[in-house]
Amino acid sequence: MSMVEIEELLRRNEQSDLLRFSTAGSVDDGKSTLIGRLLYDSKSIFEDQLDSVEDASRRLNREGVDLALLMDGLKAEREQGITIDVAYRYFSTPKRRFIIADTPGHEQYTRNMVTGASRASLSIILVDAAKGMSTQSRRHAFIAGLLRIPHVVVVINKMDLVDFSEERFEEIREEFSAFARKLEIGNLQFLPVSALEGDNVVENSERTPWYHGPSLIQLLESVYIAGDQNFIDLRLPIQYVNRPTRDFRGFCGTLASGRIRVGDKVVALPSGKTSRVARIATADGDLPEAGPAQAITICLEDEIDVSRGDMFVTENNQPQIARDMEAMLVWMDDTPLQPNQPYLFRHTTQTVKGTVAELRYVVDPDTLHHSDAQALELNEIGRARLQLYSPLLVDTYRRNRATGSFVMIDPLTHRTVAAGMISQIGRTGATDPQAEAPTSKNITRHRGAVPPERRHELLGQKPATLWFTGLSGAGKSTVGFALEKRLMDMGHACYVLDGDNIRHGLNRDLGFSPQERSENIRRIAEVARLMNDAGVIVITAFIAPYCEDRDRAREIIGEGFFEVFVDAPIEVCEQRDPKGLYEKARKGQIAEFTGVSAPYEAPQSPEVHLHTDRDALEASVDRLVEALRDRGLLPRS
Amino acid sequence: MTDTSPRLTTIELLEAEAIEIIREVAATFERPVMLYSIGKDSSVMAHLAAKAFHPAPLPFPLLHVDTTWKFPEMYAFRDRFAEKIGAEILVHTNAEGVARGANPFTWGSVEYTNVMKTQALLQALSQGRYDAAFGGARRDEEKSRAKERIFSFRDENGRWDPKNQRPELWSLYNTEIHRGESIRVFPLSNWTELDIWQYILMEEIPICELYFAKERPMVRRHEMWIPYYEDRFVLDEGDKVETVRCRFRTLGCWPLTAAVESSATTIEEIVAETMVARQSERTTRVIDFDQEASMETKKREGYF
């Protein structure tokens, strides 16, 4: 290598950006071979490492050089032939640096998969082309969605075993996409690969002429990650107070999100005291400003009392100070979750005690089915209601990965027992504090003796909730009742939940403030879930203007949630105005009327999108019936 | 590194991550200590610590576990370096091992390393009642390190249980321990060898002269160049002392450290060599391949 090349290499390394990604696949999906291939083809393997792999391959009577052996670090694993923990690997290309968290796909090791995925910006999920989607594939997809990894790449591997068949590729792609639609996965891409033979790993393969996308390396090099950072919400958890002399008082921490500039007004939480940034001090001199992930030291203009665990934020953009919240928990310890027992909750730079007041449900990542459970066991994932003894400064995980995540630690054994992602902040469930302590030990959930399959058989249908959303006047009730009639005529049990039967009874105590709207939706979702449990197809006809509320409904209802966007331009709705509401809203007689004085957040990827201004009513109903058949919820007649 | 472009570069992210880890230890443990081996990685680690607490001095001491068989050049460098970054340096030697005449020539590297490194380290940590000890290990160095946590739990006997590690998520570190237990902390976990050199170059961090090529007296053994120091080298029959233009890629006990033939006298030249080197750096450490699954076994026993 010439000195010019070295200088070029150093310059590139100095300026390169970093992509952290995780990999998941079942034992036989060829994951280790794929990573071995990435390292091998990017020349990240030293000769002596390759030699020892060659030796081991011979000793274990493997065919040729088994690149998978590069990955199996620990002695026990080499013996058992499986990977049992998260291993970190490093490689680079001229365009980018990479850290791989290589996590095992074996079913009982969910905890490792979650661990590896927690810091990843991208996740590679391997599927064996010959075998198709497995329980593990669904589990990996679920975890990627749960941890909100921005980019998911599905590598359909072993294409050589299926003669590089486009049809097979498309078949798996469709199956995977159908499953992924029920999850929150942002950017989803598919690649046909043979890791063993190198097809579409570094270069596009001639054996897949029908594939026009990038090779895996090209994709990893080009995926846009700068947008994954949050520059908006200033959250600086104070980690350490540095006070070497009387004249210097620095508050050290790593910016979880947002930007901070000299002169900015900051609020120190939880005290609420304010000051301005006098300096952003580093050993290399003061900075004018700092952004996400920078480890900085802030000096303030005023002497205010700040200590570890506090947080600097801005006046008009703050996290919530909360002791009550709901979170998704991934249980990671052999000892199951003990409700109402104390645990330590480690969140940003703060550790508090608290308990899990209630386990709301456990999710089966394979079927996405929610079921009631008394305990959360190793590798199980569930939603729980937390009661902390002291408040934390939190955002939802959806909004902020750093201030929405926590780990739970057993106060006696000090083992890390769970990973948590905050899904909702504040008291949930009944508003009456008396009723909220439900939880009393005398109430246990009764599990019936009738399995859901028997109900499905009896009714000749699988239950679902068709969650209609759209502007007032878009035709939700019209389409809903027409569909109900059609299904009844076909001999199916179904029921429409709408404002009349809910707002006048169950929810008559609720008004229209954001919290009450949110509680309204929660109750509707819980009712829909119960009716689904009873085997009934439910149609809900509410405006449900906020994505967050609909997502919560999706979480509560689980696998049977089916979002239907009943869409019509607002001018059309306003013209229809069946209840004269638009007119009143325009006159200012109704506050916060969706579409007029309150926002409507259209669904990003509804299962069905109806255009009631263009399509006839009967055609819309036909489409919905067909969609239910496609999902296998109704039998083909 | 005063640039505040929208997305940090890899090196900036690695620096920020290391500083966060180092501050976390200072904030949550009662008696932390930073292991200082005099090598390039631990010099980078100590430099990062100095940056983490600037303008204050390091809030914990550096600790050198001295086998008495380090290169003479290393001792001189150690004292200069500590003074330069304004750190207190403690030195511990296993006195009992010295009394028993421990040496890498007649004892064999396995037993010698156990007594003078592993046991010595455990003595030093327990005598100092340290509850957290920083080490400069990187995950790209060795395959069992690739699986170790950044905050790595040790039981009362300083042992590592690779099967029973605490899950480590996001950048939330579990710092809870009982009395007598401890945590080994590896702020450079995600750095590669190239990053270390790059950072030394960018930050002008001093490193020991042994990393640079020079003509040195050497003895050829097992196809490796072992440095020759007249007063302590036990020559075997047929050993021949030769002058070789060489340098060291890693520094340790000289009888266990092989040199590579080289003419690199600048960091850039070293990087050039590193990039074309088709042998990973630990092949120059004799102790790494003297037992099956060598490093993992040593780590279980308490070695760094």
Contacts between the chains, C-beta under 8 A, distances in Angstrom:
chain1	res1	chain2	res2	distance
A	1	B	272	5.0
A	1	B	275	5.6
A	1	B	276	5.4
A	3	B	268	6.4
A	3	B	269	7.8
A	3	B	272	6.8
A	5	B	272	8.0
A	6	B	268	5.5
A	6	B	269	7.9
A	6	B	271	5.7
A	6	B	272	4.5
A	6	B	275	7.1
A	7	B	268	7.0
A	9	B	271	7.4
A	9	B	275	6.5
A	10	B	198	6.0
A	10	B	201	7.0
A	10	B	268	7.3
A	10	B	271	6.4
A	13	B	10	7.4
A	13	B	11	7.5
A	13	B	194	6.0
A	13	B	195	7.5
A	13	B	198	5.6
A	14	B	9	6.6
A	14	B	11	6.0
A	14	B	198	6.2
A	14	B	202	6.9
A	15	B	9	5.6
A	16	B	9	6.3
A	16	B	10	5.1
A	17	B	7	5.8
A	17	B	8	7.9
A	17	B	9	6.2
A	17	B	10	6.4
A	18	B	9	7.6
A	18	B	10	4.2
A	18	B	13	5.5
A	46	B	277	7.5
A	46	B	278	6.1
A	46	B	279	5.9
A	46	B	280	3.9
A	47	B	278	4.1
A	47	B	279	5.9
A	48	B	279	5.1
A	48	B	280	5.8
A	48	B	283	5.2
A	49	B	280	6.0
A	73	B	143	3.9
A	73	B	144	5.7
A	73	B	146	5.3
A	73	B	147	5.3
A	74	B	143	7.8
A	74	B	144	6.2
A	74	B	147	6.3
A	74	B	162	5.8
A	74	B	293	7.9
A	74	B	296	6.3
A	75	B	292	7.6
A	75	B	293	4.1
A	75	B	296	5.8
A	76	B	163	7.2
A	84	B	163	7.6
A	85	B	147	5.0
A	85	B	162	7.3
A	85	B	165	7.0
A	86	B	147	6.7
A	87	B	143	7.9
A	87	B	146	4.7
A	87	B	147	4.9
A	88	B	139	4.8
A	88	B	146	5.4
A	88	B	147	7.7
A	88	B	189	7.4
A	88	B	190	7.0
A	89	B	140	7.9
A	89	B	146	6.8
A	90	B	139	7.3
A	90	B	140	4.8
A	90	B	190	7.4
A	90	B	192	5.2
A	97	B	10	4.4
A	99	B	190	6.0
A	111	B	167	5.5
A	112	B	167	7.3
A	114	B	167	7.7
A	114	B	169	7.0
A	115	B	167	4.6
A	115	B	168	6.3
A	115	B	169	5.5
A	118	B	169	4.1
A	118	B	170	4.9
A	119	B	169	7.9
A	119	B	170	6.2
A	119	B	171	7.4
A	225	B	7	7.6
A	226	B	6	6.0
A	226	B	7	4.7
A	229	B	6	7.7
A	229	B	7	6.8
A	231	B	6	7.3
A	239	B	20	7.1
A	239	B	23	5.2
A	239	B	24	6.4
A	239	B	27	5.8
A	240	B	23	4.6
A	240	B	24	7.8
A	240	B	26	6.1
A	240	B	27	4.4
A	242	B	53	6.1
A	242	B	56	5.4
A	243	B	56	7.7
A	244	B	55	6.2
A	244	B	56	3.4
A	244	B	57	7.2
A	248	B	55	6.1
A	248	B	56	7.7
A	252	B	23	5.5
A	252	B	52	7.6
A	254	B	16	6.4
A	254	B	19	7.8
A	254	B	20	4.6
A	254	B	171	7.5
A	281	B	54	7.2
A	281	B	55	7.4
A	282	B	1	7.7
A	282	B	2	7.5
A	282	B	51	7.2
A	282	B	54	6.9
A	283	B	50	6.9
A	283	B	51	4.0
A	283	B	54	3.8
A	283	B	55	8.0
A	284	B	1	5.6
A	284	B	2	5.7
A	284	B	51	7.8
A	285	B	2	6.0
A	287	B	2	5.9
A	287	B	4	6.3
A	288	B	4	7.2
A	289	B	4	5.4
A	290	B	4	6.1
A	291	B	4	6.0
A	291	B	6	6.8
A	291	B	8	7.8
A	293	B	8	5.7
A	293	B	13	6.1
A	293	B	16	5.6
A	294	B	4	7.7
A	294	B	8	6.8
A	294	B	12	7.7
A	294	B	16	5.5
A	295	B	15	7.6
A	295	B	16	4.2
A	295	B	17	7.8
A	295	B	19	4.0
A	295	B	20	5.0
A	295	B	23	7.3
A	295	B	52	7.4
A	297	B	54	7.6
A	308	B	27	5.6
A	332	B	167	5.1
A	344	B	176	6.8
A	346	B	172	5.3
A	346	B	173	8.0
A	346	B	174	6.7
A	347	B	172	7.5
A	348	B	172	8.0
A	349	B	24	7.9
A	349	B	27	7.5
A	401	B	170	7.1
A	402	B	170	7.0
A	402	B	171	7.8
A	405	B	169	7.2
A	405	B	170	5.1
A	405	B	172	6.9
A	406	B	172	6.9
A	407	B	167	7.8
A	407	B	169	5.7
A	407	B	170	7.9
A	407	B	172	4.9
A	407	B	174	6.7
A	409	B	174	5.7
A	409	B	176	5.6
A	414	B	174	7.1
A	414	B	176	4.1
A	414	B	177	6.3
A	414	B	178	6.8
A	415	B	166	6.3
A	416	B	166	4.5
A	416	B	167	5.0
A	416	B	168	7.6
A	416	B	169	7.8
A	416	B	174	4.8
A	419	B	167	7.1
A	419	B	169	4.9
